[in-house]
Amino acid sequence: MTTVDVAEYLAGLREGDADHPPLAASSAGRAVVAVRGLHAFAAAEQMAPGDPARAVRPPTPPRRLPKAIPVSDVARLLQVPGDAPAQRRDRALLEVLYGTGARISEAVGLDLDDLELTGADREVATVRLAGKGGKERIVPIGSYALRALEAYLVQARPVLAGHARSGQPSPAVFLNARGGRLTRQGAWGALRTAAVRAGLPDVSPHMLRHSFATHLLDGGADVRVVQELLGHASVATTQVYTQVTVDRLREVYAAAHPRALG
């Protein structure tokens, strides 16, 4: 067995033949990883003179573009009906997720001290989000999210806080029915319920984050500003969203320009 043999094996997996359909990069990669592991073991145990598979790297799966939902669908999603405390909480939670691009763990991790809503200039209301690696960032919060959040804090959160079994009130912004911090699973459930009611059953919290970034870029925001808002360490991570907006531009161009299609 030589390196060429292993490389040809990988190529055969990707191309397929009359009896076997071609494999996707992820499936072919798993097969090659298994082959590499076998040869590495044989070489380590001195059962083979060398490791011919070491130089053959598994194929890199194509990078999936993040999914964003249209602004109109976001608006439907955020129309959570009802004035019950949990419903006001859910409305505020979804508005914060979309209005700040927060990860779901960042949203449920918010404490009251992380909110700056009552400054002299309400246009610069902000939230402090604790991202990956404990890195904090300050993100502005828009008027829709601000109104939903204030309504929840004034009219609903005190009711939920009153259900706490321990005498110690929770510092969390978003509370569950027992007065404790809302969990990631609880937040997922809130989104799932709202999505089903809106006829959007496949929406995830990360899709709201993707939509936040894509809609900002569609509106003309600089990619480095979006990078800061999302808390990405590298602008290269954020630039994947520009591919989404380029696709949108191509669609508009193809539909609107008189000489776009020949």
C-alpha positions in Angstrom: 0.0 0.0 0.0 1.4 3.4 -1.0 0.3 7.0 -0.6 -0.9 7.0 -4.3 -3.1 4.0 -3.5 -4.8 5.8 -0.6 -5.2 9.0 -2.7 -6.8 6.9 -5.5 -9.1 5.3 -3.0 -10.3 8.7 -1.8 -10.8 9.8 -5.4 -12.8 6.7 -6.1 -15.1 7.4 -3.2 -15.7 10.9 -4.4 -16.3 9.9 -8.1 -18.2 6.7 -7.5 -18.6 4.0 -10.1 -21.3 1.9 -11.8 -22.1 0.1 -8.6 -21.6 2.9 -6.0 -22.8 6.5 -6.0 -20.2 9.2 -5.3 -19.9 10.1 -1.6 -20.2 13.5 -0.2 -17.0 15.1 1.2 -18.1 14.4 4.8 -18.8 10.7 4.1 -15.6 10.2 2.1 -13.7 12.1 4.8 -14.9 9.7 7.5 -13.7 6.7 5.4 -10.3 8.3 4.9 -10.0 9.0 8.6 -10.6 5.3 9.3 -8.0 4.3 6.8 -5.5 6.8 8.3 -6.2 5.5 11.7 -5.6 1.9 10.7 -2.3 2.8 9.0 -1.2 4.9 11.9 -1.8 2.0 14.3 0.0 -0.4 12.1 3.0 1.9 11.9 3.0 2.6 15.6 2.9 -1.1 16.4 5.7 -1.8 13.8 3.3 -4.0 11.8 4.1 -1.9 8.7 7.3 -0.1 7.6 5.7 3.3 7.3 2.4 5.2 7.2 1.4 5.8 3.5 -1.9 7.3 4.5 -0.5 10.1 6.6 -0.1 12.5 3.7 -3.6 12.0 2.4 -5.9 14.6 4.0 -9.7 14.1 4.2 -11.6 16.4 1.9 -12.9 19.6 3.4 -16.7 19.7 3.4 -18.1 22.8 1.6 -18.8 25.6 4.1 -22.5 26.0 4.6 -23.8 29.5 4.3 -25.9 30.6 7.3 -29.6 30.7 6.8 -31.4 34.0 7.3 -35.1 34.5 7.2 -36.8 37.5 5.5 -37.6 40.6 7.5 -41.3 39.9 7.0 -41.0 36.4 8.5 -39.1 37.9 11.5 -41.9 40.3 12.1 -44.4 37.5 12.1 -42.3 35.5 14.5 -42.0 38.4 16.9 -45.7 38.9 17.2 -46.0 36.6 20.2 -49.6 36.9 21.3 -50.8 37.4 24.9 -50.3 39.5 28.0 -49.5 36.7 30.4 -46.1 37.1 32.2 -44.5 34.2 30.3 -45.8 35.5 27.0 -44.4 39.0 27.7 -41.1 37.4 28.6 -41.0 35.4 25.4 -41.7 38.5 23.3 -38.9 40.4 25.0 -36.5 37.4 24.7 -37.1 37.0 20.9 -36.8 40.8 20.4 -33.5 40.8 22.2 -32.2 37.8 20.2 -33.0 39.4 16.9 -32.4 43.0 18.0 -28.8 42.3 19.3 -27.7 39.2 17.4 -27.1 37.6 20.8 -26.4 33.9 21.1 -29.1 32.1 23.1 -26.6 31.4 25.9 -25.7 35.1 26.0 -29.4 36.1 26.2 -30.3 33.8 29.0 -27.1 34.8 30.8 -28.1 38.4 31.0 -28.4 40.0 34.4 -30.2 43.1 35.3 -26.9 44.9 35.8 -26.1 44.2 32.1 -28.9 46.5 30.9 -28.5 50.2 30.3 -32.0 51.3 29.4 -32.7 54.5 31.3 -30.0 56.9 30.1 -30.7 60.4 29.1 -30.6 59.4 25.4 -32.9 56.4 24.9 -31.6 56.0 21.4 -28.4 54.5 22.8 -29.9 51.9 25.2 -27.5 49.0 25.4 -27.0 45.5 26.7 -23.7 44.0 27.8 -23.3 40.5 26.4 -20.7 37.9 27.7 -19.5 36.0 24.7 -17.2 33.1 24.1 -14.1 33.0 26.3 -15.7 35.5 28.7 -15.2 38.3 26.2 -17.8 41.0 26.8 -19.2 43.4 24.3 -21.7 46.3 24.4 -24.5 46.1 21.9 -27.1 48.8 21.2 -30.7 47.8 21.5 -33.4 49.1 19.1 -36.7 50.7 19.9 -38.8 47.5 19.3 -36.7 45.4 21.6 -36.5 48.2 24.1 -40.2 48.5 24.4 -40.7 44.8 24.7 -38.0 44.5 27.3 -39.4 47.4 29.3 -42.9 46.0 29.2 -41.6 42.7 30.4 -39.5 44.2 33.2 -42.3 46.3 34.5 -45.4 44.2 34.1 -44.2 40.5 34.0 -40.8 39.9 35.6 -42.0 40.9 39.1 -44.8 38.3 38.8 -42.3 35.6 37.8 -39.8 36.7 40.5 -42.5 36.4 43.1 -42.6 32.6 42.4 -39.1 32.1 43.6 -39.0 29.4 46.3 -35.8 30.7 47.9 -36.0 34.1 49.5 -33.1 35.3 47.3 -34.3 37.0 44.1 -32.5 36.0 40.9 -30.4 38.6 39.1 -31.3 37.2 35.7 -33.3 39.3 33.2 -35.2 36.3 31.9 -36.9 34.2 34.5 -38.8 30.9 34.3 -42.1 30.1 36.0 -40.4 29.3 39.3 -38.6 32.6 39.5 -35.2 31.2 38.5 -33.0 31.9 35.5 -34.5 30.8 32.2 -32.5 27.9 30.8 -31.3 27.5 27.2 -33.8 24.7 26.8 -36.6 27.0 28.1 -35.6 29.7 25.6 -35.5 27.2 22.8 -39.1 26.2 23.8 -40.2 29.8 23.7 -38.8 30.2 20.2 -40.3 26.9 19.0 -43.7 27.8 20.2 -43.6 31.2 18.6 -42.3 29.8 15.4 -45.0 27.2 15.1 -47.7 29.9 15.7 -46.1 32.0 12.9 -45.9 29.1 10.5 -42.1 29.0 10.6 -41.4 25.6 12.3 -37.7 25.4 11.3 -36.5 28.6 12.9 -33.6 28.3 15.4 -32.0 30.9 17.7 -28.9 30.9 15.6 -31.0 31.7 12.5 -32.1 34.9 14.3 -28.5 35.7 14.8 -27.8 35.1 11.1 -30.7 37.2 10.2 -29.5 40.0 12.4 -26.2 40.1 10.6 -27.5 39.6 7.1 -30.2 42.3 7.5 -27.6 44.8 8.8 -25.4 44.2 5.9 -28.3 44.4 3.5 -29.0 47.8 5.1 -25.5 49.0 4.3 -23.7 48.3 7.6 -19.9 47.9 7.5 -18.8 44.3 7.9 -16.4 45.4 10.7 -19.2 46.9 12.7 -21.2 43.7 12.3 -18.1 41.8 13.5 -18.0 43.8 16.7 -21.8 43.4 17.2 -21.6 39.7 16.8 -18.5 39.3 19.0 -16.4 37.6 16.3 -12.7 37.5 17.0 -11.9 37.7 13.2 -13.6 39.6 10.4 -13.1 36.5 8.3 -15.8 34.8 10.3 -18.2 37.6 9.7 -17.5 37.9 6.0 -19.4 34.6 5.4 -22.5 36.8 5.7 -21.4 39.0 2.8 -21.8 35.9 0.6 -25.5 35.8 1.5 -26.0 39.4 0.6 -24.1 39.0 -2.7 -26.5 36.2 -3.6 -29.4 38.6 -2.8 -27.8 41.2 -5.1 -27.5 38.7 -7.9 -31.2 37.8 -7.6 -32.2 41.4 -7.7 -29.9 42.1 -10.6 -31.2 39.1 -12.6 -34.8 40.1 -12.0 -34.4 43.9 -12.6 -31.7 44.6 -15.1 -32.9 44.6 -18.7 -29.7 43.0 -20.0 -29.1 40.6 -17.1 -30.3 37.5 -18.9 -29.6 36.7 -22.5 
